[in-house]
Amino acid sequence: MGEEKLSFQTEVSRLLRIVANSLYSEKRIFLRELISNASDACDRLRYEAITEPALIEDDPEFRVRIELDAEARTISVADNGIGMNRDGLIADLGTIARSGTSAYLEQMSGDAARDMALIGQFGVGFYSAFMVADRVEVVSRRAGEEQAWRWASEGLGEFTVGEAERDGRGTTVTLHVRDDEDSFLEPGTLRGIVKTYSDHIGLPIVLVEDGNEDTVNEASALWARPRSEIAEDQYKEFYRHVGHAFDEPWMTIHWRAEGTHEYTTLVFIPSQRPFDLFNPERKHAVRLYVKRVFVTDDCAELLPQWLRFLRGLVDSEDLPLNISREMLQNNPLLARMRTAIVRRVLGELAKKAEAEPESYAAFWENFGSVLKEGIYEDAENRDEILKLARFHSTTGDGPVGLDAYVERMKEGQEAIYYIAGEELEAVRRSPQLEGFRARGIEVLLMTDPVDEFWIPGVGTYADKEFKSATRAGADLADIAVEGGDAADGDDDAVDRGRVDSVIAMFKLALKDEVKDVRASDRLTDSAACLVADEGDLDINLERLLKQHRQLDTGFKRILEINPNHALIRSLAEAVGKDATAQRLSDTAWLVLDQARIMEGEKLPDPAAFSRRMCEALARGLEAG
């Protein structure tokens, strides 16, 4: 087969343009990324060889070789791992088959440092080679196959694939170094990069220099060493290797379980949110090893989906090496490991939350919405997660935990009040919160979609019921307004009988458009708001279900009006006067549509709203 010229996937082309033109200061990480890929290839073949030993019988010692040719200006990184065939080269190097790729790349801003950080989160380290090379060639031969293949590109939108020759399985990546990157053609530079970034790799990394071979790393599994022998920088580089990340770990959790069953866990919590955190598949990214042999990075039974922000590995001494995916699904040992790991992670988070609340707040901002999925899905660990949960609130003093909320509840307050919505600032400005603010009642602001699902399942915390501020049952009458009753000074000005007449006329005008119209004790500044009746869906939950086409028809809402608002008082004064019936009807519709707008809802009849608004403005100008 002759050489083919193919085009990169659009997303890859965009990445390559950013990388090739980058002024990123840490260009040395290209070697770390290539070595990490080589190590992964060896891990995968080591596991396949458990059931197919013939794959490695002619070359059983895994290694990575780095060869430098200063005269030809090339650096080659070779491994004897699983290798790739033609289809593998095209799929792995020419496309990014990941959900959400296009949306993620929209975040690219043109700022080199920020974009490279995003690329690191995205996990496409192979392309970092183009930071130092103007041409990259890959020759690979898949284990068990005779034909080798060559992939080559200058990173300009196209690549070629054709047949090649290679002695033995594995992959060789050759970089043609740019003219302005001479420092990477020095053996000492490459040696330093390996010692700094890849010393933890658990197989030999050999530097070939003037025909001499020198192993330049420790070549032992870092997680198998005692914690006392591992420096923080070593943990940091191992995290970047195992997580394909560019940031630093926010937390490192490393321990060895001994006794009836033995296993080692080394997991990290990132300091930045990985790009695929909300991928619909919700897979975790912790690898399973058995006796330091990589088994799989797709073991759903190892960790719950609500801990998918973790990066790292678990190495068991007791699981069989040739364990199948079917055996993993119902393995009692794996279930016990999972339980212990979850408890350990939650315990470490609890310690961090108490010792370093500001740092914990940053963690919660990144991963709290994922952790809260566990409240809904994991009854066994629900109480522990609830204690870890943090929420924005109307006090504005930063994230608050439920224990702190309960401690500072107002006298006479019997419920934990919350309001749910899509955007924090929009929720904070909601008119439904006016009465709560007037009484000094703190309300939790819920803006994660999962909040609408776990709250009904939990129901209470510390014997206090969760109650939505957008429900009609949020009774505030028993709690005094701070500084006295705000309505006292207006009682004489408001004829309650006439207000009742306004309500009656609103009901007559709106008919079946609302479930009810009633006077509100929650409003202080706004004229009206919509609330959900007890037993009906919360307003935000209904909106979410409609967006996902899980609900066709909505619930009718209750329109609450503020008797002390100037508009409602004017309407009360106008009751009974000539020629006001139609105006009251139009005003009722305007008030309802205004309440809908405040809720972020679409108006069912924008043209009618516009007509009524224009007529009301005209009357106001005529009266002026």
C-alpha positions in Angstrom: 0.0 0.0 0.0 1.4 3.4 -0.9 1.5 6.5 1.3 -1.8 8.2 2.0 -2.3 11.9 2.7 -5.1 12.6 5.2 -6.4 15.6 7.0 -6.5 16.1 10.8 -9.8 16.3 12.5 -10.8 20.0 12.9 -10.3 19.9 16.6 -6.8 18.5 16.3 -5.8 21.1 13.8 -6.9 23.8 16.2 -4.8 22.2 19.0 -1.8 22.0 16.7 -2.0 25.6 15.7 -2.0 26.6 19.4 0.8 24.3 20.3 3.1 25.1 17.4 2.8 28.8 18.0 3.0 28.6 21.8 5.4 30.6 23.9 4.7 28.3 26.8 7.8 28.3 29.1 7.6 24.6 30.0 8.4 23.2 26.6 10.5 20.4 28.3 7.3 18.6 29.2 7.1 17.2 25.6 9.5 14.5 26.7 7.5 13.7 29.8 4.4 13.2 27.7 6.1 11.0 25.1 7.7 8.8 27.9 4.3 8.6 29.6 2.6 7.4 26.4 5.4 4.8 25.9 5.0 3.6 29.5 1.3 3.2 29.0 1.9 1.2 25.8 4.2 -1.2 27.7 1.6 -1.5 30.6 -1.1 -2.5 28.1 1.0 -5.1 26.4 2.2 -6.6 29.7 -1.5 -7.2 30.6 -2.4 -8.7 27.3 0.6 -11.0 27.5 -0.9 -12.6 30.6 -3.3 -14.5 28.4 -1.2 -14.3 25.2 2.4 -14.9 26.3 3.6 -15.3 22.7 3.2 -11.6 22.2 6.4 -10.9 24.3 8.3 -14.1 24.2 10.9 -12.8 21.8 11.5 -9.6 23.8 10.1 -9.9 27.4 12.0 -6.9 29.0 10.0 -3.7 28.6 11.9 -0.4 28.3 11.9 3.1 26.8 14.9 4.2 24.7 15.8 7.8 24.0 18.2 8.4 21.1 19.7 11.7 20.2 21.3 12.6 16.9 22.6 16.2 17.2 23.9 16.3 13.7 20.6 15.2 12.2 18.8 17.4 14.8 16.5 14.5 15.8 15.3 13.0 19.1 13.7 9.5 19.0 11.7 8.0 21.8 11.1 4.3 21.3 9.2 1.6 23.3 8.6 -2.1 22.9 5.0 -1.8 24.0 1.8 -2.8 22.3 2.3 -0.6 19.2 -0.3 0.6 16.6 -1.4 -0.5 13.2 -2.6 1.8 10.4 -6.1 2.2 11.9 -4.6 2.8 15.3 -2.3 5.6 14.1 -5.1 7.4 12.3 -7.5 7.0 15.2 -5.0 7.9 18.0 -3.0 10.6 16.3 -5.4 12.1 13.7 -8.6 12.4 15.7 -9.8 13.1 19.2 -12.8 10.8 19.7 -14.1 12.4 22.8 -17.5 13.8 23.6 -17.6 17.5 24.1 -14.4 18.3 22.2 -15.7 21.2 20.2 -17.3 22.9 23.1 -14.2 22.5 25.2 -12.0 24.1 22.5 -14.2 27.1 22.5 -12.5 28.0 25.7 -9.3 28.6 23.9 -8.5 32.3 24.1 -5.3 32.9 22.3 -3.4 33.5 25.5 -0.6 31.0 25.2 -0.1 30.1 28.9 -3.9 29.8 29.5 -4.4 27.7 26.4 -1.6 25.4 27.2 -3.1 24.8 30.7 -6.4 23.9 28.9 -4.5 21.5 26.6 -3.1 19.9 29.7 -6.5 19.5 31.2 -7.7 18.0 27.9 -5.0 15.3 28.0 -3.5 15.4 24.5 0.2 15.4 25.5 1.4 13.8 22.2 0.9 17.0 20.4 3.2 18.9 22.8 6.0 17.4 20.6 5.2 20.2 18.1 6.3 22.8 20.6 10.0 21.9 19.8 9.7 20.0 16.5 8.7 21.2 13.0 8.1 17.6 11.9 7.2 14.4 13.8 7.4 10.9 12.5 6.0 7.8 14.2 6.9 4.3 13.1 4.8 1.6 14.9 4.2 -2.1 14.7 1.4 -3.7 16.7 2.3 -6.7 18.8 1.4 -9.9 17.0 1.4 -8.3 13.6 4.2 -8.3 10.9 3.5 -5.0 9.1 4.8 -1.7 10.5 3.3 1.7 9.6 4.7 5.2 9.4 2.8 8.3 10.4 4.3 11.8 9.7 3.2 15.4 9.9 4.5 18.9 10.1 1.5 19.9 12.2 0.0 22.0 9.5 -3.4 20.3 9.0 -2.4 17.1 7.2 -0.5 13.9 7.9 0.6 10.9 5.9 0.3 7.2 6.6 2.1 4.4 4.8 3.8 1.1 5.2 7.2 0.9 6.9 9.7 -1.5 8.4 10.5 -2.0 12.1 12.4 -4.7 13.9 10.0 -6.0 16.5 6.8 -4.6 18.1 6.4 -1.1 19.6 6.5 2.5 18.6 9.3 5.0 17.7 8.5 8.7 17.8 11.1 10.9 16.0 11.1 14.6 16.5 12.9 16.9 13.9 14.0 19.7 16.3 13.4 23.3 15.3 16.3 25.5 14.6 15.7 27.7 17.7 15.5 24.8 20.1 19.2 23.7 20.3 19.2 23.2 24.0 17.1 20.0 23.5 19.9 18.5 21.5 22.2 18.3 24.5 22.3 14.9 26.3 22.5 16.7 29.7 19.2 18.5 29.0 17.4 15.3 28.2 18.9 13.5 31.2 17.7 16.3 33.4 14.2 16.3 32.0 13.9 12.5 32.7 15.2 12.8 36.2 12.8 15.7 36.9 9.6 14.5 35.3 9.9 10.7 34.7 12.0 9.2 37.4 9.0 7.4 38.8 8.2 5.4 35.6 8.3 1.8 36.6 10.4 0.5 33.7 13.9 1.5 32.5 14.4 4.7 30.5 17.6 4.3 28.6 19.5 7.2 27.1 21.6 6.3 24.2 24.7 8.6 23.9 27.6 7.9 21.5 26.6 4.3 21.3 26.5 3.9 25.1 23.3 3.0 26.9 22.6 4.5 30.4 19.5 4.0 32.5 18.6 7.4 33.8 15.6 6.7 36.0 15.0 4.7 39.2 12.7 2.3 37.3 10.5 1.3 40.3 6.8 1.7 41.0 6.6 4.9 43.0 3.4 3.8 44.8 5.2 0.7 46.2 7.7 2.8 48.1 7.1 4.1 51.6 5.6 7.6 51.8 8.7 8.7 53.8 10.9 8.0 50.8 8.8 10.0 48.3 9.3 13.8 47.8 6.4 16.1 47.0 7.9 16.8 43.6 7.9 13.1 42.8 4.3 12.8 43.8 3.5 15.9 41.6 5.2 14.4 38.5 3.6 11.0 39.0 0.2 12.7 39.2 0.9 14.5 35.9 1.9 11.1 34.4 -1.0 9.0 35.6 -3.6 11.8 35.2 -2.1 13.2 31.9 -2.4 16.6 33.6 -0.5 19.9 33.7 -1.7 21.3 37.0 -0.6 20.3 40.5 -2.5 17.9 42.8 -4.7 19.6 45.3 -4.5 16.6 47.6 -2.5 13.4 47.6 -3.9 10.3 49.3 -1.4 7.4 49.6 -1.7 4.4 51.9 -1.3 0.6 52.0 -4.0 -1.6 53.4 -2.6 -4.7 55.1 -4.3 -7.7 56.8 -6.6 -10.2 55.2 -6.4 -8.3 51.9 -3.5 -6.2 50.8 -3.6 -3.3 48.3 -2.0 0.1 47.8 -3.9 3.2 46.9 -2.4 6.3 45.4 -5.0 8.8 44.3 -4.9 12.6 43.6 -7.5 15.3 43.6 -6.7 17.8 40.9 -6.4 21.5 41.6 -8.2 22.3 38.3 -11.4 20.8 36.9 -10.6 18.2 34.1 -12.3 19.0 30.9 -14.3 15.7 30.7 -15.7 15.9 34.3 -19.2 16.1 33.0 -18.9 13.7 30.1 -22.2 11.8 29.9 -20.4 8.5 30.4 -19.3 9.6 33.9 -16.3 7.3 34.0 -13.7 7.6 36.8 -10.0 7.8 35.9 -8.4 5.5 38.5 -6.4 2.6 37.1 -6.4 -0.9 38.5 -3.1 -2.8 38.9 -2.5 -6.3 40.2 1.0 -6.9 41.7 2.3 -3.8 39.8 0.9 -5.0 36.5 -1.6 -2.7 34.8 -5.0 -4.4 34.4 -7.5 -1.8 33.2 -8.4 1.9 33.3 -12.0 1.0 32.8 -13.1 -0.7 36.0 -16.4 0.9 37.0 -16.6 -1.3 40.2 -13.5 0.3 41.6 -15.0 3.7 42.5 -18.4 5.3 42.3 -19.1 7.7 39.5 -19.4 10.6 42.0 -15.7 10.3 42.7 -14.7 10.6 39.1 -12.5 13.6 39.7 -9.9 11.3 41.3 -6.8 10.5 39.4 -4.4 7.7 40.3 -4.3 3.9 40.8 -5.1 1.0 43.1 -2.7 -1.9 43.1 -4.0 -5.2 44.6 -1.9 -8.1 45.8 -4.8 -10.5 46.0 -6.8 -10.2 42.7 -5.7 -12.7 40.0 -3.7 -11.3 37.2 -5.9 -12.8 34.5 -9.1 -11.4 36.0 -11.8 -10.8 33.3 -14.2 -7.8 33.1 -17.0 -10.2 34.0 -15.2 -11.3 37.1 -14.6 -7.7 38.2 -18.3 -7.0 38.0 -19.1 -9.3 40.9 -15.9 -9.6 42.8 -16.4 -9.3 46.6 -12.8 -8.3 47.2 -13.2 -5.4 44.8 -16.4 -4.3 46.6 -14.5 -4.2 49.9 -11.7 -2.2 48.4 -14.2 0.2 47.0 -15.9 0.7 50.3 -12.6 1.3 52.1 -11.3 3.7 49.4 -14.5 5.8 49.5 -14.4 6.1 53.3 -10.7 7.1 53.2 -11.3 9.8 50.6 -14.3 11.2 52.5 -12.4 11.1 55.7 -9.4 13.0 54.2 -11.8 15.6 52.8 -13.4 16.1 56.2 -10.0 16.7 57.7 -9.2 19.2 55.0 -12.5 21.0 55.4 -11.9 21.6 59.1 -8.2 22.4 58.9 -8.2 24.6 55.8 -11.7 25.9 55.0 -10.5 28.4 52.4 -8.6 25.7 50.4 -11.6 23.4 50.8 -13.9 26.0 49.4 -11.8 26.1 46.2 -12.1 22.3 46.0 -15.8 22.5 46.4 -16.1 25.1 43.7 -14.4 22.7 41.3 -15.9 19.4 42.3 -18.8 20.0 44.7 -21.5 19.5 42.0 -20.0 16.0 41.3 -19.7 15.0 44.9 -23.3 16.0 45.5 -24.3 13.3 43.0 -23.3 10.9 45.8 -26.0 12.3 48.1 -28.6 11.2 45.5 -27.0 7.9 44.4 -25.2 6.6 47.5 -27.4 6.1 50.6 -24.6 4.4 52.5 -22.4 7.5 52.3 -25.1 10.1 52.2 -24.6 11.5 55.7 -20.9 11.9 55.3 -21.3 13.7 52.0 -23.9 16.0 53.4 -21.5 17.1 56.1 -18.9 17.9 53.4 -21.4 19.8 51.3 -21.0 23.6 51.0 -23.5 26.1 49.6 -23.7 29.8 48.6 -26.3 31.6 50.7 -28.0 35.0 51.1 -25.6 36.0 53.8 -22.8 36.3 51.2 -20.1 35.2 53.7 -18.8 32.5 51.4 -19.8 28.8 51.2 -21.6 27.5 54.2 -22.0 23.9 55.5 -25.3 22.6 56.8 -24.1 22.3 60.4 -23.2 26.0 60.4 -26.5 26.9 58.8 -28.5 25.0 61.4 -26.5 26.6 64.2 -27.4 30.2 63.1 -31.1 29.6 62.3 -33.4 32.3 63.5 -35.6 31.9 66.5 -38.9 30.4 65.3 -37.3 29.0 62.1 -38.2 25.4 61.7 -36.9 24.6 58.2 -33.7 24.8 56.1 -34.7 27.2 53.3 -33.3 27.0 49.8 -33.9 28.4 46.4 -32.9 26.7 43.2 -32.0 28.2 39.8 -29.6 28.1 37.0 -27.4 31.2 37.7 -26.1 32.3 41.1 -26.6 36.0 40.7 -30.1 35.6 39.1 -31.1 33.4 42.1 -29.7 35.9 44.5 -31.9 38.6 43.1 -35.1 36.6 43.1 -38.1 38.4 44.5 -39.1 35.3 46.5 -36.2 36.1 48.9 -37.3 39.6 49.9 -39.3 38.4 52.9 -36.5 36.1 54.1 -34.0 39.0 53.9 -36.4 41.3 55.8 -36.5 38.7 58.6 -32.8 37.9 58.5 -33.4 34.3 57.5 -30.6 32.7 55.6 -31.5 30.9 52.4 -29.2 28.5 50.6 -28.7 29.2 46.9 -28.8 26.0 44.8 -27.5 26.2 41.2 -26.5 22.7 40.4 -29.1 20.6 38.5 -28.5 17.6 40.9 -29.8 19.7 43.8 -33.3 19.3 42.6 -33.0 15.5 42.8 -31.1 14.9 46.1 -33.2 17.3 48.2 -36.5 15.4 47.9 -34.6 12.1 48.7 -32.9 13.5 51.8 -35.9 15.5 53.1 -34.3 16.6 56.4 -31.0 17.4 58.0 -30.5 17.5 61.8 -34.3 17.1 62.1 -34.9 20.2 60.0 -36.9 19.9 56.8 -35.6 21.3 53.5 -38.1 23.8 52.2 -38.1 25.7 49.0 -38.4 29.5 49.2 -40.4 29.3 45.9 -43.2 27.2 47.5 -46.4 28.5 48.9 -45.7 26.6 52.1 -42.7 28.7 53.0 -44.7 30.3 55.9 -42.9 33.3 57.4 -45.7 34.7 59.5 -44.3 33.3 62.7 -40.9 35.0 62.3 -40.6 38.7 63.1 -39.2 41.2 60.7 -35.9 42.6 61.8 -36.3 46.1 63.3 -40.1 45.7 63.6 -42.9 44.8 61.3 -42.3 46.5 58.0 -46.0 46.5 57.2 -47.1 48.2 60.4 -46.6 51.7 59.0 -48.7 50.9 56.0 -51.7 49.3 57.5 -53.8 52.4 57.5 -53.0 53.1 53.9 -54.1 49.7 52.8 -57.7 48.9 52.7 -57.7 45.1 53.2 -61.1 44.8 51.8 -60.1 46.6 48.6 -57.0 44.4 48.3 -59.3 41.4 48.5 -61.3 43.0 45.7 -58.1 43.4 43.6 -57.4 39.7 44.2 -60.9 38.8 43.1 -60.6 40.8 39.9 -57.1 39.3 39.2 -58.7 35.8 39.5 -61.5 36.8 37.2 -59.1 38.2 34.6 -56.5 35.5 34.7 -59.0 32.6 35.1 -57.2 29.3 34.6 -53.9 30.9 33.8 -52.8 30.6 37.4 -53.8 28.2 40.2 -54.6 30.9 42.6 -54.0 34.6 43.5 -53.2 35.5 47.0 -51.6 38.2 49.2 -48.0 37.6 50.0 -46.0 37.8 53.2 -42.7 37.1 51.4 -42.5 40.3 49.2 -41.2 43.6 50.4 -40.1 45.4 47.3 -41.6 43.6 44.3 -45.2 43.8 43.2 -45.7 40.1 42.6 -44.0 36.7 42.2 -44.9 33.2 41.2 -44.7 30.3 43.7 -45.3 26.6 43.5 -48.2 25.0 45.4 -47.4 22.4 48.0 -47.2 19.0 46.3 -46.4 20.5 42.9 -43.0 20.4 41.2 -40.6 23.1 42.2 -40.3 25.9 39.6 -36.7 25.2 38.7 -37.2 21.4 38.6 -40.1 21.9 36.2 -37.8 24.0 34.0 -35.1 21.4 34.0 -37.4 18.6 33.0 -38.9 20.6 30.2 -35.4 21.4 28.9 -34.6 17.7 28.8 -38.0 16.9 27.3 -39.0 14.9 30.3 -42.1 17.0 30.9 -44.7 18.1 28.3 -47.1 20.2 30.3 -46.2 22.4 33.4 -48.0 23.0 36.7 -50.1 26.1 37.2 -48.5 28.5 39.6 -49.8 30.7 42.4 -49.5 34.4 41.8 -48.7 36.2 45.0 -49.1 40.0 45.1 -47.6 42.5 47.6 -50.4 44.5 49.3 -47.9 47.2 50.3 -46.5 47.8 46.9 -47.4 51.1 45.3 -48.9 49.5 42.2 -51.2 47.2 44.2 -52.2 50.1 46.5 -53.1 52.2 43.4 -55.2 49.3 42.0 -56.9 49.0 45.4 -57.8 52.7 45.3 -59.2 52.3 41.8 -61.5 49.4 42.6 -65.1 50.4 42.1 -64.4 53.5 40.0 -65.8 53.8 36.4 -63.9 52.4 33.4 -61.4 50.5 35.5 -62.5 46.9 34.9 -60.6 46.5 31.6 -57.6 48.4 33.0 -57.6 46.1 36.0 -57.7 43.1 33.7 -54.8 44.4 31.6 -52.9 45.2 34.7 -53.4 41.7 36.0 -51.9 40.2 32.9 -49.0 42.7 33.0 -48.3 41.7 36.6 -48.4 38.0 35.8 -46.1 38.5 32.8 -43.7 40.5 34.9 -43.6 37.7 37.4 -42.9 35.3 34.6 -40.0 37.4 33.3 -38.5 37.5 36.8 -38.6 33.7 36.8 -36.8 33.6 33.4 -39.8 32.1 31.7 -40.9 32.7 28.1 -44.0 34.8 27.7 -46.8 32.8 26.1 -48.0 35.9 24.2 -45.3 38.5 23.8 -47.4 40.5 21.4 -50.2 40.9 24.0 -47.7 41.8 26.6 -46.2 44.5 24.4 -49.7 45.9 23.6 -50.7 46.1 27.2 -47.4 47.7 28.2 -47.6 50.4 25.5 -51.2 51.2 26.5 -50.2 51.5 30.2 -47.2 53.7 29.3 -49.5 55.9 27.2 -52.0 56.4 30.0 -49.2 57.2 32.4 -47.8 59.9 30.0 -51.2 61.4 29.4 -51.8 61.6 33.2 -48.4 63.3 33.6 
